[in-house]
Amino acid sequence: MIVRKYESKDLQAALEYSLPAEQAIFTSIPSEVLETFQSDIFNQPFVIYCDQQLVGWFALYTDGMGNIYTNNKQAILLKSFSIDARFQKRGFGLDSLKLLPNIVKQHYKDKNEIILTVHETNYAAISLYKKAGFIHEDENYDWEYGIERIFRMGL
């Protein structure tokens, strides 16, 4: 498995990315992340490949001033994490999340914490993030679509 920053050569695979509707309500699909990336230099997309196939996707939001979930300016926000529906239930999600601390340390040496949010009804994601070592300390964010649980992982 390879996890790296998005490159223009990934565009076609990103456009073919598949998520069922019941999962897409919880995350942004790659084309949406790319649209945001074009206008926000702090939103860096990453790709997850296995055997030359795009199996997953996420973005790291690096602007501490724009992170509404913490006052920690050395925190980085994990956003839009997903595994393509055609590759789910093969361990790619957990394996890539376990690589995440080293990826952050490699690309963002000043960061000391990873933060993510997950909708309180997204039980599969909550379980996955816990298995990967993220901790929820009863911090939540109430927004227009419901309660988001805030998870943290120290680096």
N, C-alpha and C positions, 0 to 999 in steps of 0.2 A: 504494500500500500504506500502511496505517495501523497503527501499533503503539501501543497505549495500555493503561493499567491496566484491569483487568476492572471492569465495572459490572453491576448487577443485570439490565439489559436484555439482557445477553449470555447469560443462563442457558439459554434454550431452544436457542440455537445450540450451547452447550457440551454440553448433554445429547444432541445429535444428532451430536456429533463422532465420527469413525470412524478407527480404527487397526486394521490387521490384527494378529492374535495374535502373529505373529513379531516385530512391532515393539513391541507393548504390553508385552512382557516387559522391555523396557529403560527404560520411562518410566512416568509416572503419567498416566492420562487426566484430562481436565478435571474430571470429577465428583469424582475422588479429590483433586485439588488444591484444589477448592472446599471439600471437607470439612475438609482440613487448615487452610485459610485461616480457617475459622470459629473454630478454637481456637488459632491461632498468628498473632499480629499481625505477626510478622516475615516471614511467607510471603506475598508479594504476587503474585497472578496477573496476567498480561498477556495480551492478545489480539492477534492479527494478522489484519487484515481486508484484503480486496481486493474491490472492487466490491460492497461491503455483504455479503460472505460471510465467515464465520469460516474462515480457512484455516490458522491456526496458533495455538499456545498455549505459554506457558512461565511460570515463576514465578521471582522473584528473592527469595532469602532474605537478609535484611538484618542479622541479628544476628551480629556478629562473634564473640560469645562462644559461639555455637552452631555455628560453622563448624569442623568437625573436620578439615578438609583444610589448614588454614593457621593460623599464629599472627598473621597480618596482620589487625588489627582494622578496617582500612579496605578489606578485600576484601568483595566481594559474590558470592554463590553463585548461579549459573544452574542451575535445576532444571527437570525435566519438559518440556524443549523437544521439540516435535513439530510436524509438519505433517499435517493431516487427509489421510487416504489418498486422498480424492477430488481433492486439489489437489497431490499430490506430483509431482516431476519437472518443475516449472514455474519453479524458481528462487526460490520463496518462502522456503525455508530459508536459503539463502546471503544473499539480500537482507535478510532480517530480522536475521540475525546481524551483518551489516555495519552496521546501524542501532543495534545494541545499545550500543556505547560512548557514543553521544550520548544515548541514552535513560537510561542509568545516570547520566551527568553531569548531565542535566536534573533527574532525580528524587532523586538521592542524591549530592549535591555533595561529601560527605566521603569517598566511595569512590575508591580509586586502582587497583583491580585487579578483574577478573572471573575467577572460578574455576568450573570445571565438572568433573564426572567422567563418564566413559563406560566401559561394560563393554568389556573387552579384545577381545571377539568381535563387537562392533558396528562392523564395518568401514566401513559407509556413514556412520555418524555421525562416526567418527574422521576420515575423509576430509573431510567437510563442515566440521568444526571447524578443521581445518588450513587449508582454503581460506579460511575466514573470518578467519584470523590468530591463532588460539589455538595455544599452544606446549605440547608435552609434553616435560618435562625429566627423564624417567625417574623421576618421582614416581608411586607407585601406592598404592592403598589396598586392603588385603585384607579382604574381608568375607564374610558367609555365602554370597553368590551368586557369588563369584569375585573376580577382580582388576578394580578400577576404575582407569583411568588418569586422572590429574589433569592437566587442561589449564588454562593461565593466559593472560590477556591484560591487559597494563598499560594504564592509562588516562592 
